[in-house]
Amino acid sequence: MKIKTKIYIASILPIVFALPIGIIIYFTNQETKALIDQTNVADSIIKGVSELNTLTYEYLSDTSKRAKMQWQLKHNSITELLNRQEPKDTKTEFFIKKIHEKHKNHAINFKELAKSYETENIKTLSSSVFREFQERTMSNILILSREIITEAEKLVRYSNEQLYIIHNRSNLTIICTITVLALIITLAILFNGRAIISALTRLNKGTKIIANGNLDYKVSAMTPDEIGDLSSAFNIMTQKLKETYTALTESEEKFRGISASANDAIIMMDENGNITYWNKSAERILGYSSNESLGKTLHDFIMPHCYQEPFKSGFEEFSKTGQGKLIGKSIEVTTKKKGGAEIPAEISISSLNLNNKWHSIGILRDITARKNAELELRKAHDELEARVKERTCELSSANEHLRAEIKNRIQIEEELHLFKYLINNSNDAVFVIDPLTTMFKDINEKACLELQYDKNDLLKMGIADIDEQDESKWEEHVKELKEKKYLIFEGIHRRKDTTVFDVEMNLKYLEHKRGNYIVAISRDITSRKQNEKILRQNAENLKLYSIKLEQSNADLQEFAYIASHDLQEPLRKVTAFGNRITSKYSDVLQEQGRDYLLRMTNAASRMQQLIDDLLELSRVSTKARPFQRIELNEVLREVLEDIDKLIIDTNGRVTVDNLPAVNADEVQVRQLFQNLILNALKFHKQNRRPVITIKNRSLNNEFCEIMVNDDGIGFDVKYADRIFKPFQRLHGKNEYSGSGIGLAICKKIIDRHNGKIYVKSQEDKGSAFYVTLPLA
């Protein structure tokens, strides 16, 4: 049996024994997976029953349909889980059946309990009977739940026991199999190794005898395996080595005969560079006899002085490594003949290792005749190259001219292709028309889509076939176009289905050497016409609205007049008479009477303030002034002077950045910043001096943004929109004075200036009001 076969068998044995191990592991894993799934199902049942009990209590607490529906869904999921189980043995089947039965009874008891709550007859029973029934049914539900959980726990324990048994059985089987496999492999290695070592010993003995020169010895390690094949091959190799040695002797004699008759000089050198062989051709070419050259150093003997040093250094490297730049290559050099004459020669050098020493063989050929022929050939080549160069210049000039013409033609074709692409993908319909016949010469794809005609059909038609104008009208257009060269007018086109649409025609008259043409660009203006109609209607509506607005402003001014005169007069009388009563009869009135009188005068004062604030709010629109250039720095200076006393009283500090000029109503801008600063001073913390900072930044070339920041009491940002509405207060009227209309006035002023106002705030951290105004 072959060693390779034995190795294959030894390699297959582990695989053969590993196969049953793999099968055991596979089926073990399958059983393990089934038991784990079974355990997971039992855990899910335990968890599901616990959730059913929780849902039962939820249903009893509110008896809602939602709780009952959730209970039913959970019960159905457990039932479905049980129905999907396929018991692996009788004991598992026993557990599943018991759980199934108790789960059905659990549902029956819950349904009876739910029915007791939903049936009117039960509710009419005495409360004690109803409670007894409820407690008994609930007790049954809890007992059944506990029994289901107990059976599920038993199933878990049984599954874990089976899992432990399967693992022990699998591990024992694998250990036994591995032990048997190791024993068989060890015996096979010992048996085969003994036979191989014995054969190798005999082969080693034979090789030593042959190595000592006995080529007639035969190796006797003839076994029916690879070692036997190696012994047989070794005997054959010994026989062929003997035959080769004999042939080599004959070959040496032939080499000497061939080298003696060769036309090239053959020279052999030893490891020191000394000449050891010099054939007849070397004597003829170089003029030295064999006796004169043997033992001489080659590079000193026939090489000119300029080549001696490079050849010497190269040969020193060759003698050490057997490698060199010239080994295996042919080079041209100049050699020195006897008498000192130099001739061109071609030398080819090869290497030979004899007795671990490097020898070199050089073949030298006289190339004097070839060099003379090459010189003549070079002269002819130079002359031919000059002629070719002259002709090439002529062809190059013609080629450049042709390339330029081709490039120009390609560019024109690309531009034409691009022009056609742009025309065909234009949003407008384009027509090329014959001015004499008004027939179409060319049209783009947009024209076909708009008119619903095929291109070939349109090329058989003229402008009169699609235009609603008379043909005589077009004759006038053509005549006018020839004079002006350019014409724009509106018309109506007709589609293939006879529907019409409005168009704007843009005509251009072109004169060309191949003829005259009209280029017409037609644009569908149906939507523009509709928009113009809508705009006209909107203009009329706007005019009516303006009239109504003027009437509304007049009514508002009339209301303001009434509020400022007729409404305030009774309030002034109430206040005056209240003050008189207080001054003359306060001693007569009781404490409660004086309190009523004080409340009456305070209410009249607040009503007076509300009327004044409403007047201020209405004057933002009714008493508005035209916009003009205003220096905000000057406006802020005047505002701070007006409220200087309040700033001193509150110990406040106001810092203002350099502000820009704006285009606005000066009175309203002064009122805007006065309200914002007064608000900041009013809503300050009692134990802290109010600090107000006014900054600005440019938003763009049209608007600037100004920030009024304070460190006051602040407010919740969810009220940010509410504070800009009239009479909206975030604090009681006893905490802070005012009617709550100041910020509403600010909002209305900013709206009139097409700006924006918004606020950022945090409780106890202050507020920042941002306003935008148009730049001057």
GICOR-V828488 format. One record per pair of residues at least 24 apart in sequence whose ideal C-beta (glycine too) atoms are under 6 Angstrom apart, sorted by sequence separation. I is the first residue (numbers start at 1). J is the second residue. D is the distance in whole Angstrom. If there is no record, write none. Layout:
# GICOR-V828488
i->[I:I]
j->[J:J]
d->[D:D]
This chain:
# GICOR-V828488
i->[113:199:273:327:344:438:467:468:485:502:112:343:438:501:481:575:633:215:344:466:482:502:632:109:199:203:210:466:481:684:685:269:322:575:652:683:48:304:433:574:631:632:680:683:109:639:650:75:109:304:629:630:676:302:571:302:630:635:639:635:639:646:322:438:571:627:630:571:627:659:106:651:652:653:654:655:656:657:105:319:657:720:625:650:102:273:435:452:453:568:451:452:567:660:717:102:103:102:715:714:271:563:714:99:714:287:288:714:286:287:564:714:99:563:714:98:714:63:682:712:560:711:95:710:710:560:709:95:707:708:556:707:557:705:706:556:675:705:703:675:703:704:672:672:285:435:668:435:432:433:271:271:432:433:270:431:664:269:430:53:268:428:429:676:267:428:49:266:49:264:265:49:264:46:46:45:664:42:662:663:42:663:42:662:661:39:39:38:35:613:35:35:613:617:620:610:616:620:609:31:28:28:24:629:24:21:21:17:17:10:6:3:2:3]
j->[137:223:297:351:368:462:491:492:509:526:137:368:463:526:507:601:659:242:371:493:509:529:659:137:227:231:238:494:509:712:713:298:351:604:681:712:78:334:463:604:661:662:710:713:140:670:681:107:141:336:661:662:708:335:604:336:664:669:673:670:674:681:358:474:607:663:666:608:664:696:144:689:690:691:692:693:694:695:144:358:696:759:665:690:144:315:478:495:496:611:495:496:611:704:761:147:148:148:761:761:319:611:762:148:763:337:338:764:337:338:615:765:151:615:766:151:767:117:736:766:615:766:151:766:767:618:768:155:768:769:618:770:622:770:771:622:742:772:772:746:774:775:746:749:366:516:749:518:517:518:357:358:519:520:359:520:753:360:521:145:361:521:522:769:362:523:145:363:148:363:364:149:365:149:152:152:773:152:773:774:155:776:156:776:776:156:159:159:159:739:162:163:741:745:748:739:745:749:739:166:166:170:170:776:173:174:177:177:181:188:192:225:225:226]
d->[4:5:5:5:6:5:6:4:5:5:6:5:5:5:5:6:5:4:5:5:6:5:4:5:4:6:6:6:5:5:6:6:5:5:5:5:4:6:6:5:5:6:4:5:5:6:5:6:5:5:6:6:5:5:5:5:5:6:5:5:5:6:4:6:6:5:5:5:6:5:4:4:4:5:5:5:5:5:5:6:6:5:5:6:5:5:5:5:5:6:5:4:6:5:6:5:6:5:5:5:5:5:5:6:5:5:5:6:5:3:6:5:5:6:5:5:5:5:6:5:6:4:6:5:6:5:4:4:6:5:6:5:5:6:5:6:4:5:5:5:6:6:5:5:5:5:5:5:6:4:5:6:6:6:6:4:6:5:6:5:5:5:4:5:5:5:5:6:5:5:4:6:5:5:5:5:6:4:4:5:4:5:5:6:4:5:5:5:5:5:6:5:4:5:5:5:6:6:6:5:6:4:6:4:5:5:5:6:4:5:5:5:5:5]
